[in-house]
């Protein structure tokens, strides 16, 4: 009986010990397991490839990080560097910035921006470009000029105290006169100038007006001895009209124009500078500048070839031309040698048609019916 009671007492003590010392940790462990399970859900990925802790999962909706191109540090310019001044309206402001980027690593070329927003050749009461140019020429402030202007010139122009409507005949005459006066200052001072035409615009009527103004600028540039850079087709779309985007120099399609449909974006300005640089090579090379055209064959075997005068841009310029037929001798044949194949003599200033049958055989005017040298007229065997 005692043994039974003792076993019951021991069982009771065991139950109490389990309740106090064992069940509490079990409850805590279970709660901890529940909390951990709530914090972390086991996925099929974890079951197949293990826990993903410490692994960075790619996000399907994440955007690539944007990284700016490295900043090109402008090197120190030479004290004798060529000074290129950019004249014009707000288009010239953006162009000057792009040219500074383009020539940042050229120590022999300094870009000076002289763009004035809202200016042009019509409202000389707002800004007188002819007067401003005369001032910088008098100060010898530049060596070569680049001009892009005209987006503000579709306005009435004062002619002899009267207001002429845009693009009428009297307006065009007065406008061209101001362009010619402007360019004549460059020519008189011996300053080369590159004139940049206007691109297509977004508004059709406005674009048509800018095309006419650009044509007047082209004519003035030709007569004034300036290089004219036609950029219209460089910034057109497939339909030949305005296009907001276009290929850059690497063939990538980028936004070329700003939202106003008039100005160039940074990419468009950079592309514009590329075409200007092609014309600039005519005057500027390796830190030196000259009004004469740079000889592309200088220093080669073809530099002694016959120089052909080429009419272009309002003045005669001499270019080295490598022809398809190169004489073996250093001396070019004289003009007199081209008239006769068997003897050299000068042609008379004029002759009658009857003299054709008396022309020596081989002369260009004999036409195969001339007489043999030394024979009498009328005895030519070629007539038999």
Residue, then its C-alpha position, 0 to 999 in steps of 0.5 A: x500500500x505504501x509502495x503504491x502511494x509512493x509511486x503516485x507521489x513520485x508520478x505527481x512530482x514528475x508531472x509538476x517538474x515537467x510542467x514547471x521545467x519542461x513545458x515552458x521551453x517547449x511552448x517558447x520553442x513552438x512560439x519561436x518556430x511560429x515567429x520564424x515561419x511567419x518571417x520567412x516563407x519557404x519557396x519552391x526555389x529554396x527547396x530546389x536550389x537551397x536558401x536564397x539568403x544573401x543572393x540578389x534576385x533580379x527584378x523584372x520591373x527594375x530600370x537600368x542605372x543611368x550613367x553620364x559620360x565622362x566629363x571632357x576636361x578642356x585643356x589649356x589653350x595656346x596663347x597664339x590659338x586661333x579665335x573662332x567667333x560664333x555669331x547669330x541668334x539663339x541657335x548660335x548660343x547652342x552651337x557655340x556650346x557644342x563647338x566648345x565641346x567638340x574642340x575641347x582638346x584642341x589647344x590651337x582653337x578657341x571658341x568664342x560665343x557671341x549669340x544674341x537671343x531674339x536678334x536678327x537682320x530685320x530688327x536692327x532697332x533691337x540689335x544692330x549686327x552690322x554695327x556689332x561686327x564692325x566693333x569686334x573687327x576694329x578690336x581684332x577680337x577674332x580670326x574666323x567667324x561662323x554665322x547662324x541666324x534668321x529664325x527671328x527674321x520673319x517680320x516686317x522690315x523698314x524700307x525708306x520709312x515704310x514697312x515691308x511685309x516679310x518675303x515680299x520683293x522689296x523685303x527681299x531686296x532690303x534684307x539681302x542688302x543687309x546680308x551683303x553689308x554684313x559679309x562685306x565687313x568680313x571680306x574687307x577685314x580678311x576674315x574667313x567666314x562660314x555661314x550655316x543655313x537653316x534646318x527644317x522647322x516643325x510648323x509648315x508655314x514657318x518652315x517654308x519662310x525659313x527656307x526662303x530666308x536661308x536661300x537669300x543667305x546662300x546667295x549672299x554667301x556666294x557673292x560675299x566669298x563665304x563658305x555656305x553649309x547647307x544642313x537642311x537635308x541633314x535634319x529631315x525625316x523620311x518624307x523630306x520634312x521636319x523630324x524630331x529625331x534622327x541618326x547621330x554620327x554613330x548611326x544611333x537614333x537620337x532626339x535632334x531637335x528641342x520641343x519647340x521644333x526650332x532649336x537643336x538639342x545637344x545631340x543635334x548641335x553636336x551633329x551640326x558641328x561635324x558638318x561645320x568642321x568639314x568646311x572649317x578644314x578649308x581654312x584652319x589646320x594644325x593651329x594655322x589659318x588662311x583664307x586660301x583653300x587648303x591644298x589636299x595634295x600638298x606634299x604628294x607627287x600630285x602637287x605639281x599637276x595642272x591647277x584648275x580654276x574652280x568657280x565657287x562661293x563667289x570667288x576663284x579658288x585654285x585646287x590641286x586636281x589629280x586628273x585621269x590623264x597624267x602627262x609623263x613630262x613635267x611640262x603641260x602641253x601648250x594650247x597651240x599643240x592641241x590644234x595640230x597633230x603633225x605641225x605646230x602653228x597658230x590658227x587664224x582669228x577667223x576663216x571662211x567655210x570654204x577654207x575647210x577643204x584647204x586645212x592641213x590634214x590632221x588639224x581639228x577643223x579639217x574634218x578629214x577633208x584637208x590637204x596634205x602638207x606641201x600639196x596645192x589646194x584642191x588636190x587632196x587625195x582624201x576627196x577621191 
